[in-house]
């Protein structure tokens, strides 16, 4: 055994944390302790006496006794040395499930067993502040992540647009007991701060990591579940056309786009297809206004495809050109109609035309007709030796520059 000083306060704090993780309450641990000792009858008096002694151990006012060590070691799944050194020394028992070990496992039974532990340790970050998802991402355990999503243990899309703010309403069905009995009949309320639910609901980063894995595994079904081409801001900023533009740059993840750029043609086809979102404005026929977007980082993706000499490049460029030119035509039609219906005189339509280099967002609205457009357009900054691809890039950038400069160069009707 290593030489170390036994410090009662540190030992008590270590034991207290383990009891919290494994049993959820001191009372449950005391009952388990008495049962493990072989007490013929576990009475309230015995529970209370053990609880009082445990409280002194946890505070560090009394040392843990030699006769306690075998029972504490078995119930808390740690060695004698770990208990006495407050976790500083000793080899952890191999059979103890933790966020770290479970996230590396490829055994479905182990995953389910960990999820079903009553105290729900899977919901908690460990002593390093990492959740089971953090470790699964770190070790690339896509099987485990996919299992959690497919079995609805976690989700990244609630399918409720009102939830689409910081994430797409991500959450978990793994629920801890909200109130648990602690010492002396006192009930404790578990907060959600820093637990798995909180992390899912407030951080979109986990979804972005999973998109990378899904692209690597050619998993289109998962990409669709993750709304992989979108960002949550589209659903509460794009509704207002020129009033607020989504901040695409803040959500950019270069590593994710790199993974996509090296994926299969099937995945690249998905990411270069346009998609529509609906806002809350309704036309006279009751239908909701729709806006057509492309992947927010499609320009960066195209540049990476050039660097990779991707055979999918020409197809991707042709799709981007179609989107840009369709957008350009629609802008012309909307601006001309707004001038003709008297909404604007002369060049006053420019007051409702906006372009932002943050995501290459363009928008225009006709207040009288309740019509408008908001979308993102595409450009390429890289050069390519292939003559046909070079011609496509020139055409793409021409449409991009025309739209970008419409406000300064004007529109001919």
FENGI-V911721 format. One record per backbone hydrogen bond with DSSP energy under -0.5 kcal/mol. CO is the residue of the C=O (numbers start at 1). NH is the residue of the N-H. If there is no record, write none. Layout:
co=CO nh=NH
co=CO nh=NH
This chain:
co=5 nh=7
co=6 nh=8
co=7 nh=11
co=8 nh=12
co=9 nh=13
co=10 nh=14
co=11 nh=15
co=12 nh=16
co=13 nh=17
co=14 nh=18
co=15 nh=19
co=16 nh=20
co=17 nh=21
co=18 nh=22
co=19 nh=23
co=19 nh=24
co=20 nh=24
co=25 nh=29
co=26 nh=30
co=27 nh=31
co=28 nh=32
co=29 nh=33
co=30 nh=34
co=31 nh=35
co=32 nh=36
co=33 nh=37
co=34 nh=38
co=34 nh=39
co=35 nh=38
co=41 nh=43
co=43 nh=47
co=44 nh=48
co=45 nh=49
co=46 nh=50
co=47 nh=51
co=48 nh=52
co=49 nh=53
co=50 nh=54
co=51 nh=55
co=52 nh=56
co=53 nh=57
co=54 nh=58
co=55 nh=59
co=56 nh=60
co=56 nh=61
co=56 nh=62
co=65 nh=68
co=65 nh=69
co=66 nh=69
co=66 nh=70
co=68 nh=72
co=69 nh=73
co=70 nh=74
co=71 nh=75
co=72 nh=76
co=73 nh=77
co=73 nh=78
co=77 nh=93
co=79 nh=83
co=80 nh=84
co=81 nh=85
co=82 nh=87
co=83 nh=86
co=85 nh=88
co=90 nh=92
co=93 nh=96
co=95 nh=97
co=98 nh=102
co=99 nh=103
co=100 nh=104
co=101 nh=104
co=101 nh=105
co=102 nh=105
co=106 nh=108
co=107 nh=111
co=108 nh=112
co=109 nh=113
co=110 nh=114
co=111 nh=115
co=112 nh=116
co=114 nh=117
co=117 nh=120
co=120 nh=123
co=121 nh=124
co=122 nh=132
co=123 nh=196
co=126 nh=129
co=130 nh=126
co=131 nh=135
co=132 nh=136
co=133 nh=137
co=134 nh=138
co=135 nh=139
co=136 nh=141
co=137 nh=140
co=140 nh=142
co=141 nh=145
co=142 nh=146
co=143 nh=147
co=144 nh=148
co=145 nh=149
co=146 nh=150
co=147 nh=151
co=148 nh=153
co=148 nh=154
co=149 nh=152
co=153 nh=173
co=153 nh=174
co=155 nh=171
co=156 nh=168
co=159 nh=161
co=160 nh=163
co=161 nh=164
co=163 nh=165
co=163 nh=169
co=167 nh=165
co=168 nh=158
co=171 nh=155
co=173 nh=175
co=176 nh=178
co=178 nh=190
co=180 nh=188
co=182 nh=185
co=183 nh=186
co=186 nh=182
co=188 nh=180
co=188 nh=190
co=189 nh=191
co=192 nh=195
co=195 nh=199
co=196 nh=200
co=197 nh=201
co=198 nh=202
co=199 nh=203
co=204 nh=208
co=205 nh=209
co=206 nh=210
co=207 nh=211
co=208 nh=212
co=209 nh=213
co=210 nh=214
co=211 nh=215
co=212 nh=216
co=213 nh=217
co=214 nh=219
co=215 nh=218
co=218 nh=220
co=219 nh=223
co=220 nh=224
co=221 nh=225
co=222 nh=226
co=223 nh=228
co=224 nh=227
co=227 nh=230
co=229 nh=296
co=231 nh=234
co=232 nh=235
co=233 nh=236
co=233 nh=237
co=233 nh=238
co=234 nh=238
co=237 nh=240
co=238 nh=241
co=240 nh=243
co=241 nh=244
co=246 nh=248
co=247 nh=251
co=248 nh=251
co=249 nh=252
co=253 nh=257
co=254 nh=258
co=255 nh=259
co=256 nh=260
co=257 nh=261
co=258 nh=262
co=259 nh=262
co=260 nh=263
co=264 nh=268
co=265 nh=269
co=266 nh=270
co=267 nh=271
co=268 nh=272
co=269 nh=273
co=270 nh=273
co=271 nh=295
co=275 nh=293
co=277 nh=291
co=281 nh=289
co=283 nh=286
co=287 nh=283
co=289 nh=279
co=291 nh=277
co=291 nh=293
co=293 nh=275
co=295 nh=298
co=297 nh=301
co=298 nh=302
co=299 nh=303
co=300 nh=304
co=301 nh=305
co=302 nh=306
co=303 nh=307
co=304 nh=308
co=305 nh=310
co=306 nh=309
co=310 nh=313
co=312 nh=316
co=313 nh=317
co=314 nh=318
co=315 nh=319
co=316 nh=320
co=317 nh=321
co=318 nh=322
co=319 nh=323
co=320 nh=324
co=321 nh=325
co=322 nh=326
co=323 nh=327
co=324 nh=328
co=325 nh=329
co=326 nh=330
co=327 nh=331
co=328 nh=332
co=329 nh=333
co=330 nh=334
co=331 nh=335
co=332 nh=336
co=333 nh=337
co=334 nh=338
co=335 nh=339
co=336 nh=340
co=337 nh=341
co=338 nh=343
co=338 nh=344
co=339 nh=342
co=345 nh=348
co=347 nh=350
co=348 nh=351
co=349 nh=352
co=350 nh=353
co=352 nh=354
co=352 nh=365
co=354 nh=363
co=356 nh=361
co=357 nh=359
co=360 nh=377
co=361 nh=356
co=362 nh=375
co=363 nh=354
co=364 nh=373
co=365 nh=367
co=366 nh=370
co=366 nh=371
co=371 nh=366
co=373 nh=364
co=375 nh=362
co=386 nh=390
co=387 nh=391
co=388 nh=392
co=389 nh=393
co=390 nh=394
co=391 nh=395
co=392 nh=396
co=393 nh=397
co=394 nh=398
co=395 nh=399
co=396 nh=400
co=397 nh=401
co=398 nh=402
co=399 nh=403
co=400 nh=404
co=401 nh=405
co=403 nh=406
co=405 nh=408
co=405 nh=409
co=406 nh=410
